[in-house]
């Protein structure tokens, strides 16, 4: 199991190591209990739908980032399905020093 973050109607951001040697996968969004079959998005995807960072290094996990393209089944945002807000490209690392933030992991 790996998780990801919805960043737009068409893309999910995740870790590239989750997709090495992948034959297929299932993307589930909008559900809090995997034992119940009530997910608004339960979509089978293939390796062609995943783009890992071009410099991802599987031996040391450098650049361990990937995008899942869900254009074939784009998200419709609701209270249960939301995108994360990415930082502005105008922000510098120095401007964030001392600020509180939230992170998610997998």
C-alpha positions as CSV (number, residue, x, y, z in Angstrom):
1,X,0.0,0.0,0.0
2,X,1.2,3.5,-0.8
3,X,-0.6,6.8,-0.5
4,X,-0.6,10.0,-2.5
5,X,-1.9,13.5,-2.6
6,X,-4.4,14.8,-5.1
7,X,-2.9,17.9,-6.6
8,X,-5.4,18.6,-9.4
9,X,-8.4,17.1,-11.1
10,X,-6.0,15.1,-13.2
11,X,-2.9,14.2,-11.1
12,X,-2.0,12.5,-7.8
13,X,1.5,13.0,-6.3
14,X,3.1,9.9,-4.8
15,X,6.4,8.2,-4.2
16,X,8.2,6.7,-7.2
17,X,9.3,3.6,-5.3
18,X,5.7,2.5,-5.1
19,X,5.6,1.9,-8.8
20,X,8.8,-0.1,-9.5
21,X,7.9,-3.4,-11.1
22,X,4.2,-2.5,-11.2
23,X,1.9,-4.5,-13.5
24,X,-1.2,-2.6,-12.5
25,X,-2.7,-0.8,-9.5
26,X,-5.9,0.5,-7.9
27,X,-6.4,4.1,-6.9
28,X,-8.9,4.6,-4.2
29,X,-10.0,8.0,-3.1
30,X,-12.8,9.4,-0.9
31,X,-13.2,6.4,1.5
32,X,-12.2,6.1,5.1
33,X,-12.8,2.3,5.5
34,X,-11.3,0.0,2.9
35,X,-13.6,-2.8,4.1
36,X,-16.6,-1.0,2.8
37,X,-17.2,-0.6,-0.9
38,X,-18.3,3.0,-1.0
39,X,-15.4,4.8,-2.6
40,X,-16.4,7.4,-5.2
41,X,-13.1,6.7,-7.0
42,X,-11.9,3.1,-7.3
43,X,-9.9,3.1,-10.5
44,X,-7.6,0.5,-12.0
45,X,-4.4,2.1,-13.5
46,X,-1.5,0.8,-15.5
47,X,2.2,1.8,-15.6
48,X,1.5,4.1,-18.6
49,X,-0.5,6.2,-16.2
50,X,2.5,6.8,-13.9
51,X,5.4,9.1,-14.6
52,X,8.3,8.8,-12.1
53,X,10.9,11.6,-11.8
54,X,13.4,11.2,-14.7
55,X,16.3,11.1,-12.2
56,X,14.6,8.7,-9.7
57,X,17.3,6.3,-8.4
58,X,15.8,3.0,-7.1
59,X,19.0,2.0,-5.2
60,X,19.0,5.1,-2.9
61,X,15.5,6.6,-3.5
62,X,16.8,9.9,-4.7
63,X,14.1,11.9,-6.5
64,X,11.5,9.5,-5.1
65,X,8.5,11.2,-6.6
66,X,5.9,10.3,-9.2
67,X,2.7,11.5,-10.8
68,X,-0.3,9.3,-11.5
69,X,-2.3,10.7,-14.4
70,X,-6.1,10.2,-13.8
71,X,-7.2,12.2,-16.9
72,X,-9.3,9.2,-18.0
73,X,-11.2,9.5,-14.7
74,X,-10.7,13.0,-13.4
75,X,-11.6,13.9,-9.8
76,X,-14.7,15.9,-9.0
77,X,-14.0,17.8,-5.8
78,X,-16.4,17.4,-2.8
79,X,-16.1,17.5,0.9
80,X,-14.6,14.0,0.8
81,X,-12.3,14.6,-2.2
82,X,-10.0,17.6,-2.1
83,X,-6.7,18.6,-3.6
84,X,-3.8,19.7,-1.5
85,X,-2.6,23.2,-1.9
86,X,1.0,23.4,-3.1
87,X,3.4,26.2,-2.1
88,X,3.8,29.0,-4.5
89,X,7.0,28.9,-6.6
90,X,7.7,32.4,-5.4
91,X,8.4,31.1,-1.9
92,X,12.0,30.5,-0.9
93,X,13.2,27.9,1.7
94,X,14.5,30.8,3.8
95,X,11.1,32.5,3.9
96,X,9.6,29.3,5.4
97,X,12.1,29.0,8.2
98,X,10.4,28.9,11.6
99,X,6.9,28.5,10.1
100,X,4.5,25.6,11.0
101,X,3.5,23.2,8.4
102,X,1.7,19.9,7.8
103,X,3.1,16.9,6.0
104,X,1.7,13.5,5.0
105,X,3.7,10.4,4.5
106,X,3.6,6.9,3.2
